[in-house]
Amino acid sequence: YEIALVTGVQTCALPIYAVEYKGYEIVSQPDDQSGQYRVSGWIRKQGDAGEILEHRFERSDMLPAREACDTMMVTKAQRYIDEVGEGMFAPDPRRAGDQVD
């Protein structure tokens, strides 16, 4: 996978590391913060009606190398999938009153 980021007049392609795990797609998308990479990305799965379910996955871990960050993202996301499963896609009850009309 690759995505193009446009900043001003410059465009650069950043590789996105993605793996399949138990029917889920884990997409590592580290946040570059001053030379350190924060473990973050997406966990996706196709729903019963064909829709794509997404869960933003972010952790406080910071690593100096992108490759190590991708590896840690996958490991932590796999553990999260094993522990929480499809419950990660359920609405957050703490935000039930946040509806905007």
Secondary structure, DSSP 4 states (H G I P E B T S, - for coil): -EEEEEETTEEEEEE-EEEEETTEEEEE--EEETTEEEEEEEEEEE-TTSPEEEEEEEEEEEES-HHHHHHHHHHHHHHHHHHHGGGGGS--GGGTT----
